[in-house]
Amino acid sequence: MLRGGTVLSPEGGSTMSMEKKFLNVDEVAACLGVSRTTIYWWAETGKIPHSKLGKLVRFDPDVVASWVKSKGRGDV
């Protein structure tokens, strides 16, 4: 489960080994230097790895970093 971007144990308590911060659209846009609209478009078209939690779009920072490295310059 997620609460505030942190992975929680099934009992509802946060666990040290499972705790992970997921990024929102604004954070990813700022890191990549693109607009929110671009991030939403990339997510919708499957260009950037993401997870949907209801209406929310979230990004695993490790997966996004790997995705950026794999793209190289000009491949996005």
Sequence and secondary structure as in RCSB ss.txt:
>XXXX:A:sequence
MLRGGTVLSPEGGSTMSMEKKFLNVDEVAACLGVSRTTIYWWAETGKIPHSKLGKLVRFDPDVVASWVKSKGRGD
V
>XXXX:A:secstr
 EETTEEB TTS B TTT  B B HHHHHHHHT  HHHHHHHHHTTSS  EEETTEEEB HHHHHHHHHHH TT 
 
